[in-house]
């Protein structure tokens, strides 16, 4: 059985959850990783680095080697990730937060509400 996640969070060719898990496995310097769908463009990875953590361009290239294409990562402090009262990430809220600094393409889910 393969869990793809919620349809509104799915990427065009992969499961966002599988990609997030792969990135977390490769990035011990991250506390949280969320992949934001980006329409027909490469998804945007949102990284929450552990205290004192840094991520160079070279390290990022090493991490994503062999993974599907991704946009450059956006680093967001853990305290700024919108969450529900049960501590789940509010992906729509995080997408809005990321859209302030990165131009995001509409997704199928966005088009349903336009």
Secondary structure, 3 states (H helix, E strand, C coil): CCCCCCHHHCCCCCCHHHHHHHHHHHCCCEEEEEEECCCCCCEEEEEEECCCCCCCHHHHHHHHCCCCCECCCEECCHHHCCECCCCCECHHHHHHHHHCCCCCCCCHHHHHHC
